[in-house]
């Protein structure tokens, strides 16, 4: 079972123009249960506003889905 948690405190601080810690994740994807037993793995994600995607680290590039109809390797 996956859960998604948004860091609304950071989001609200950004919207108010307050200084924020950019190294703090914007959201967490949490694997709370998996088929073969317990799992408690959390993955910090960062929101990339230009692409409306969550990325894995600050400064990472989002996936390019506008590939002009071509498949890339």
Secondary structure, DSSP 4 states (H G I P E B T S, - for coil): -EEEEE-HHHHHHHHTT----TTS-SEEEEEEEETTEEEEEEEEEEEETTTTEEESSTTPPPP----TT----
